[in-house]
């Protein structure tokens, strides 16, 4: 049964006149009459008494009219609920977050800051890499970016151009980690030696973290011998490979908790090899809404 047949019947039941009902439904009378006939055939009953003037409803028609009223009322209520839900979602501020921060930082931070209900994560961000997050801000794909930040990012100069505002909301460290060997020591440890390079599960060169590691190592007086095995865009992927014993890798400290799967992790080097990071929120200098500006002021006050 087509929904327009219900609408046709409601119009006819109210006007009790085929011509006027057809006008309300913006169709010709022959078309309208044919649709009412198809409805009756579908229901297996005569709904309209055509022998009276004005037209009247048969007992089956009266019962069907009550059903149509209930359905119409339910549809109207559901539409209002959906419209309210859509308005609530559209009013939220869109956040693009790196997957590592989404998994191990975002929920706790947003709840603690009291802004969780005002934010909406853009799940498309899970496929973005590095500078693409700033491009997404420029293109209006999100209102805020939650990301790691450090002095060695190749595109860090974009922040100094005056197009963006940022707030440092937390600090983080990348910690060198290895699976534990049978003797209780790390299977792979820094700094390695000539001819005995340490296998490394590296980050993608276009991401936020690999340049931080390389910059930190370049400033150390002690040389390090690493053999990169592959590149990964996600910290979770690096952690999985490290836990399976393929090599060492730098992980955000929030991800270094112990786990029984595959094997326990331990430091692959002391704190000299830890890489400092900032966790930042970034927006365009010219906000797209007053709600965003209000939220930003709230967060600025929290992190002043």
C-alpha positions as a LaTeX table, in Angstrom:
\begin{tabular}{lrrr}
\hline
Residue & $x$ (\AA) & $y$ (\AA) & $z$ (\AA) \\
\hline
Unk1 & 0.00 & 0.00 & 0.00 \\
Unk2 & 1.35 & 3.40 & $-0.98$ \\
Unk3 & 1.44 & 6.19 & 1.60 \\
Unk4 & $-0.16$ & 8.59 & $-0.89$ \\
Unk5 & $-3.27$ & 6.36 & $-0.90$ \\
Unk6 & $-3.65$ & 7.04 & 2.81 \\
Unk7 & $-3.31$ & 10.75 & 2.17 \\
Unk8 & $-5.88$ & 10.51 & $-0.63$ \\
Unk9 & $-8.33$ & 8.72 & 1.64 \\
Unk10 & $-7.84$ & 11.26 & 4.43 \\
Unk11 & $-8.57$ & 14.10 & 1.99 \\
Unk12 & $-11.71$ & 12.35 & 0.72 \\
Unk13 & $-12.94$ & 11.49 & 4.22 \\
Unk14 & $-12.67$ & 15.14 & 5.24 \\
Unk15 & $-14.15$ & 16.76 & 2.12 \\
Unk16 & $-16.65$ & 14.00 & 1.25 \\
Unk17 & $-16.25$ & 15.11 & $-2.36$ \\
Unk18 & $-14.06$ & 13.55 & $-5.09$ \\
Unk19 & $-13.40$ & 16.78 & $-7.01$ \\
Unk20 & $-12.41$ & 18.83 & $-3.96$ \\
Unk21 & $-10.25$ & 16.01 & $-2.58$ \\
Unk22 & $-8.51$ & 15.66 & $-5.97$ \\
Unk23 & $-7.74$ & 19.38 & $-5.93$ \\
Unk24 & $-6.23$ & 19.10 & $-2.46$ \\
Unk25 & $-4.04$ & 16.25 & $-3.71$ \\
Unk26 & $-3.09$ & 18.17 & $-6.88$ \\
Unk27 & $-4.25$ & 15.45 & $-9.27$ \\
Unk28 & $-7.07$ & 15.11 & $-11.76$ \\
Unk29 & $-10.34$ & 13.63 & $-10.56$ \\
Unk30 & $-10.04$ & 10.49 & $-12.76$ \\
Unk31 & $-6.54$ & 9.84 & $-11.37$ \\
Unk32 & $-7.76$ & 10.44 & $-7.83$ \\
Unk33 & $-10.77$ & 8.15 & $-8.26$ \\
Unk34 & $-8.52$ & 5.43 & $-9.68$ \\
Unk35 & $-6.18$ & 5.68 & $-6.67$ \\
Unk36 & $-9.10$ & 5.39 & $-4.21$ \\
Unk37 & $-10.30$ & 2.31 & $-6.10$ \\
Unk38 & $-6.82$ & 0.77 & $-5.90$ \\
Unk39 & $-6.79$ & 1.45 & $-2.14$ \\
Unk40 & $-10.12$ & $-0.33$ & $-1.71$ \\
Unk41 & $-8.85$ & $-3.28$ & $-3.74$ \\
Unk42 & $-5.75$ & $-3.39$ & $-1.61$ \\
Unk43 & $-7.83$ & $-3.40$ & 1.60 \\
Unk44 & $-10.33$ & $-5.90$ & 0.18 \\
Unk45 & $-13.27$ & $-3.76$ & 1.24 \\
Unk46 & $-15.43$ & $-0.87$ & 0.06 \\
Unk47 & $-14.46$ & 2.19 & 2.08 \\
Unk48 & $-16.59$ & 4.87 & 0.39 \\
Unk49 & $-20.38$ & 4.84 & 0.06 \\
Unk50 & $-20.81$ & 6.51 & $-3.33$ \\
Unk51 & $-24.63$ & 6.38 & $-3.22$ \\
Unk52 & $-25.00$ & 9.21 & $-0.68$ \\
Unk53 & $-24.66$ & 12.97 & $-1.07$ \\
Unk54 & $-22.34$ & 14.05 & 0.26 \\
Unk55 & $-20.27$ & 10.91 & 0.16 \\
Unk56 & $-20.09$ & 8.88 & 3.35 \\
Unk57 & $-17.78$ & 6.25 & 4.79 \\
Unk58 & $-18.79$ & 2.65 & 5.09 \\
Unk59 & $-18.26$ & 0.95 & 8.48 \\
Unk60 & $-14.99$ & $-0.40$ & 7.09 \\
Unk61 & $-14.16$ & 3.11 & 5.92 \\
Unk62 & $-14.82$ & 4.56 & 9.38 \\
Unk63 & $-12.47$ & 2.04 & 10.96 \\
Unk64 & $-9.85$ & 2.68 & 8.31 \\
Unk65 & $-10.19$ & 6.45 & 8.85 \\
Unk66 & $-9.39$ & 5.99 & 12.57 \\
Unk67 & $-6.31$ & 4.00 & 11.58 \\
Unk68 & $-5.22$ & 6.71 & 9.15 \\
Unk69 & $-5.57$ & 9.35 & 11.87 \\
Unk70 & $-3.38$ & 7.33 & 14.25 \\
Unk71 & $-0.77$ & 6.70 & 11.56 \\
Unk72 & $-0.76$ & 10.37 & 10.55 \\
Unk73 & $-0.37$ & 11.45 & 14.16 \\
Unk74 & 2.47 & 8.96 & 14.74 \\
Unk75 & 4.25 & 10.05 & 11.56 \\
Unk76 & 3.92 & 13.70 & 12.58 \\
Unk77 & 5.34 & 12.95 & 16.04 \\
Unk78 & 8.24 & 10.95 & 14.63 \\
Unk79 & 9.03 & 13.67 & 12.11 \\
Unk80 & 9.12 & 16.22 & 14.93 \\
Unk81 & 11.41 & 13.99 & 16.97 \\
Unk82 & 13.72 & 13.46 & 14.01 \\
Unk83 & 13.77 & 17.19 & 13.27 \\
Unk84 & 14.66 & 17.87 & 16.90 \\
Unk85 & 17.43 & 15.27 & 16.80 \\
Unk86 & 18.81 & 16.67 & 13.56 \\
Unk87 & 18.73 & 20.20 & 14.96 \\
Unk88 & 20.59 & 19.04 & 18.07 \\
Unk89 & 23.25 & 17.27 & 16.01 \\
Unk90 & 23.68 & 20.17 & 13.61 \\
Unk91 & 24.06 & 22.54 & 16.56 \\
Unk92 & 26.96 & 20.52 & 17.91 \\
Unk93 & 30.50 & 21.55 & 17.11 \\
Unk94 & 32.26 & 19.15 & 14.76 \\
Unk95 & 35.62 & 17.79 & 15.93 \\
Unk96 & 38.22 & 16.05 & 13.81 \\
Unk97 & 40.49 & 13.93 & 16.01 \\
Unk98 & 43.41 & 11.65 & 15.30 \\
Unk99 & 42.45 & 8.06 & 16.01 \\
Unk100 & 44.93 & 7.66 & 18.86 \\
Unk101 & 43.56 & 10.70 & 20.70 \\
Unk102 & 40.00 & 9.64 & 19.95 \\
Unk103 & 40.64 & 6.22 & 21.50 \\
Unk104 & 42.72 & 7.19 & 24.53 \\
Unk105 & 42.09 & 10.84 & 25.31 \\
Unk106 & 38.99 & 12.48 & 23.81 \\
Unk107 & 36.18 & 10.93 & 25.87 \\
Unk108 & 37.82 & 11.49 & 29.24 \\
Unk109 & 38.90 & 15.02 & 28.39 \\
Unk110 & 35.53 & 16.09 & 26.93 \\
Unk111 & 33.65 & 14.74 & 29.95 \\
Unk112 & 36.04 & 16.31 & 32.45 \\
Unk113 & 35.89 & 19.64 & 30.61 \\
Unk114 & 32.09 & 19.49 & 30.59 \\
Unk115 & 31.81 & 19.90 & 26.82 \\
Unk116 & 30.98 & 16.37 & 25.64 \\
Unk117 & 27.34 & 17.21 & 24.86 \\
Unk118 & 28.36 & 20.20 & 22.75 \\
Unk119 & 30.73 & 18.28 & 20.49 \\
Unk120 & 30.21 & 15.88 & 17.61 \\
Unk121 & 33.09 & 13.75 & 16.35 \\
Unk122 & 33.60 & 13.69 & 12.59 \\
Unk123 & 34.29 & 10.02 & 11.94 \\
Unk124 & 35.74 & 10.82 & 8.52 \\
Unk125 & 38.79 & 12.09 & 10.40 \\
Unk126 & 39.97 & 8.50 & 10.94 \\
Unk127 & 41.19 & 8.53 & 7.32 \\
Unk128 & 42.98 & 11.90 & 7.53 \\
Unk129 & 46.76 & 12.13 & 7.87 \\
Unk130 & 48.77 & 14.99 & 9.32 \\
Unk131 & 48.27 & 18.26 & 7.48 \\
Unk132 & 44.94 & 17.04 & 6.09 \\
Unk133 & 43.42 & 17.98 & 9.47 \\
Unk134 & 44.24 & 21.64 & 8.87 \\
Unk135 & 42.94 & 21.33 & 5.32 \\
Unk136 & 39.69 & 19.98 & 6.77 \\
Unk137 & 39.41 & 23.08 & 8.96 \\
Unk138 & 39.94 & 25.28 & 5.94 \\
Unk139 & 37.32 & 23.37 & 3.90 \\
Unk140 & 34.67 & 23.44 & 6.63 \\
Unk141 & 34.71 & 19.68 & 7.20 \\
Unk142 & 35.13 & 20.27 & 10.93 \\
Unk143 & 35.12 & 23.17 & 13.39 \\
Unk144 & 37.87 & 21.94 & 15.69 \\
Unk145 & 40.91 & 19.72 & 15.32 \\
Unk146 & 42.23 & 17.68 & 18.24 \\
Unk147 & 45.80 & 16.62 & 17.51 \\
Unk148 & 49.36 & 16.23 & 18.73 \\
Unk149 & 51.65 & 19.20 & 18.20 \\
Unk150 & 55.40 & 19.78 & 18.42 \\
Unk151 & 58.13 & 22.04 & 17.05 \\
Unk152 & 59.28 & 19.61 & 14.36 \\
Unk153 & 56.05 & 19.33 & 12.39 \\
Unk154 & 56.86 & 20.21 & 8.75 \\
Unk155 & 53.72 & 22.35 & 8.54 \\
Unk156 & 53.92 & 23.97 & 12.00 \\
Unk157 & 54.50 & 27.29 & 10.25 \\
Unk158 & 50.84 & 27.33 & 9.23 \\
Unk159 & 49.91 & 28.22 & 12.80 \\
Unk160 & 52.09 & 31.31 & 12.70 \\
Unk161 & 50.40 & 32.70 & 9.58 \\
Unk162 & 47.49 & 34.01 & 11.63 \\
Unk163 & 44.81 & 31.80 & 10.08 \\
Unk164 & 44.31 & 29.65 & 13.19 \\
Unk165 & 43.89 & 29.80 & 16.95 \\
Unk166 & 45.05 & 26.97 & 19.21 \\
Unk167 & 44.84 & 25.91 & 22.84 \\
Unk168 & 47.25 & 23.47 & 24.48 \\
Unk169 & 44.95 & 21.31 & 26.60 \\
Unk170 & 47.37 & 18.59 & 27.76 \\
Unk171 & 50.89 & 17.26 & 27.44 \\
Unk172 & 51.97 & 13.82 & 26.27 \\
Unk173 & 55.17 & 11.83 & 25.83 \\
Unk174 & 56.10 & 9.26 & 23.23 \\
Unk175 & 57.78 & 6.42 & 25.11 \\
Unk176 & 60.04 & 3.81 & 23.41 \\
Unk177 & 58.52 & 0.38 & 24.05 \\
Unk178 & 59.47 & $-3.22$ & 23.40 \\
Unk179 & 58.04 & $-6.60$ & 24.24 \\
Unk180 & 59.65 & $-8.25$ & 27.26 \\
Unk181 & 62.16 & $-11.03$ & 26.56 \\
Unk182 & 62.34 & $-14.26$ & 28.58 \\
Unk183 & 65.06 & $-12.78$ & 30.82 \\
Unk184 & 62.77 & $-9.90$ & 31.80 \\
Unk185 & 64.69 & $-7.34$ & 29.76 \\
Unk186 & 63.36 & $-5.54$ & 26.65 \\
Unk187 & 63.85 & $-7.65$ & 23.56 \\
Unk188 & 64.86 & $-4.51$ & 21.67 \\
Unk189 & 66.58 & $-1.59$ & 23.39 \\
Unk190 & 68.04 & 1.77 & 22.47 \\
Unk191 & 70.41 & 3.03 & 21.24 \\
Unk192 & 71.48 & $-0.10$ & 19.35 \\
Unk193 & 74.98 & $-0.43$ & 17.95 \\
Unk194 & 76.82 & $-0.39$ & 14.64 \\
Unk195 & 75.97 & $-3.61$ & 12.85 \\
Unk196 & 73.17 & $-4.28$ & 15.36 \\
Unk197 & 70.42 & $-1.88$ & 14.41 \\
Unk198 & 67.21 & $-1.92$ & 16.44 \\
Unk199 & 64.17 & $-2.88$ & 14.34 \\
Unk200 & 61.67 & $-0.02$ & 14.42 \\
Unk201 & 57.92 & 0.01 & 13.82 \\
Unk202 & 57.70 & 3.58 & 12.54 \\
Unk203 & 54.94 & 6.11 & 12.04 \\
Unk204 & 53.88 & 7.41 & 8.66 \\
Unk205 & 56.18 & 10.20 & 7.52 \\
Unk206 & 53.20 & 12.51 & 6.81 \\
Unk207 & 51.62 & 12.01 & 10.22 \\
Unk208 & 52.01 & 13.96 & 13.44 \\
Unk209 & 54.47 & 11.73 & 15.30 \\
Unk210 & 57.34 & 10.51 & 13.12 \\
Unk211 & 58.79 & 13.99 & 12.68 \\
Unk212 & 58.66 & 14.46 & 16.46 \\
Unk213 & 60.74 & 11.32 & 16.98 \\
Unk214 & 63.24 & 12.22 & 14.28 \\
Unk215 & 63.60 & 15.78 & 15.59 \\
Unk216 & 64.16 & 14.58 & 19.14 \\
Unk217 & 66.79 & 12.05 & 18.06 \\
Unk218 & 68.61 & 14.62 & 15.93 \\
Unk219 & 69.11 & 16.84 & 18.97 \\
Unk220 & 70.68 & 14.10 & 21.06 \\
Unk221 & 74.44 & 13.82 & 21.25 \\
Unk222 & 74.24 & 10.04 & 21.44 \\
Unk223 & 73.69 & 8.38 & 18.08 \\
Unk224 & 71.00 & 5.79 & 17.60 \\
Unk225 & 70.93 & 2.84 & 15.21 \\
Unk226 & 67.46 & 2.04 & 13.95 \\
Unk227 & 66.18 & $-0.15$ & 11.14 \\
Unk228 & 62.67 & 0.99 & 10.14 \\
Unk229 & 60.60 & $-2.03$ & 9.11 \\
Unk230 & 57.41 & $-0.28$ & 7.96 \\
Unk231 & 55.24 & 2.81 & 8.43 \\
Unk232 & 51.87 & 2.98 & 10.18 \\
Unk233 & 49.38 & 5.83 & 10.45 \\
Unk234 & 47.86 & 4.65 & 13.74 \\
Unk235 & 49.43 & 4.21 & 17.18 \\
Unk236 & 47.20 & 1.18 & 17.77 \\
Unk237 & 48.74 & $-0.58$ & 14.76 \\
Unk238 & 52.25 & 0.12 & 16.02 \\
Unk239 & 51.35 & $-1.14$ & 19.49 \\
Unk240 & 49.97 & $-4.38$ & 18.04 \\
Unk241 & 53.15 & $-5.05$ & 16.05 \\
Unk242 & 55.39 & $-4.16$ & 18.99 \\
Unk243 & 53.44 & $-6.51$ & 21.26 \\
Unk244 & 53.90 & $-9.31$ & 18.74 \\
Unk245 & 57.65 & $-8.82$ & 18.97 \\
Unk246 & 58.44 & $-7.49$ & 15.51 \\
Unk247 & 60.40 & $-4.52$ & 16.81 \\
Unk248 & 60.31 & $-1.53$ & 19.12 \\
Unk249 & 58.17 & 1.54 & 18.68 \\
Unk250 & 57.35 & 4.86 & 20.31 \\
Unk251 & 53.89 & 4.93 & 21.87 \\
Unk252 & 51.94 & 7.72 & 23.58 \\
Unk253 & 52.29 & 7.17 & 27.32 \\
Unk254 & 48.51 & 6.75 & 27.62 \\
Unk255 & 48.81 & 3.63 & 25.44 \\
Unk256 & 51.63 & 1.89 & 27.30 \\
Unk257 & 49.50 & 0.06 & 29.86 \\
Unk258 & 50.17 & $-3.63$ & 30.29 \\
Unk259 & 48.14 & $-6.24$ & 28.46 \\
Unk260 & 48.08 & $-10.02$ & 28.57 \\
Unk261 & 47.64 & $-10.35$ & 24.81 \\
Unk262 & 50.83 & $-11.45$ & 23.01 \\
Unk263 & 53.14 & $-10.18$ & 25.74 \\
Unk264 & 53.83 & $-7.42$ & 28.24 \\
Unk265 & 55.50 & $-4.21$ & 27.14 \\
Unk266 & 58.42 & $-2.52$ & 28.79 \\
Unk267 & 60.59 & 0.48 & 28.10 \\
Unk268 & 63.08 & 0.09 & 25.28 \\
Unk269 & 65.08 & 3.02 & 26.65 \\
Unk270 & 65.16 & 5.38 & 29.59 \\
Unk271 & 63.56 & 8.82 & 29.77 \\
Unk272 & 66.31 & 10.35 & 27.63 \\
Unk273 & 64.51 & 8.83 & 24.66 \\
Unk274 & 61.05 & 10.10 & 25.58 \\
Unk275 & 59.64 & 12.56 & 23.03 \\
Unk276 & 57.62 & 15.49 & 24.47 \\
Unk277 & 54.38 & 16.45 & 22.75 \\
Unk278 & 51.49 & 18.84 & 23.21 \\
Unk279 & 47.84 & 17.96 & 22.70 \\
Unk280 & 46.13 & 20.91 & 21.05 \\
Unk281 & 42.75 & 22.08 & 19.93 \\
Unk282 & 42.88 & 24.18 & 16.77 \\
Unk283 & 40.23 & 26.30 & 15.06 \\
Unk284 & 40.11 & 28.90 & 12.35 \\
Unk285 & 40.76 & 32.42 & 13.62 \\
Unk286 & 37.40 & 33.46 & 12.14 \\
Unk287 & 34.91 & 31.07 & 13.83 \\
Unk288 & 31.91 & 29.86 & 11.85 \\
Unk289 & 29.45 & 30.25 & 14.74 \\
Unk290 & 28.91 & 32.05 & 18.02 \\
Unk291 & 28.52 & 28.66 & 19.72 \\
Unk292 & 32.09 & 27.79 & 18.75 \\
Unk293 & 33.37 & 31.09 & 20.07 \\
Unk294 & 31.55 & 30.55 & 23.38 \\
Unk295 & 32.95 & 27.04 & 23.70 \\
Unk296 & 36.44 & 28.28 & 22.88 \\
Unk297 & 36.25 & 30.94 & 25.60 \\
Unk298 & 35.20 & 28.28 & 28.10 \\
Unk299 & 38.19 & 26.11 & 27.20 \\
Unk300 & 40.57 & 29.06 & 27.22 \\
Unk301 & 39.47 & 29.86 & 30.76 \\
Unk302 & 40.05 & 26.25 & 31.81 \\
Unk303 & 43.56 & 26.16 & 30.37 \\
Unk304 & 44.68 & 29.71 & 31.10 \\
\hline
\end{tabular}
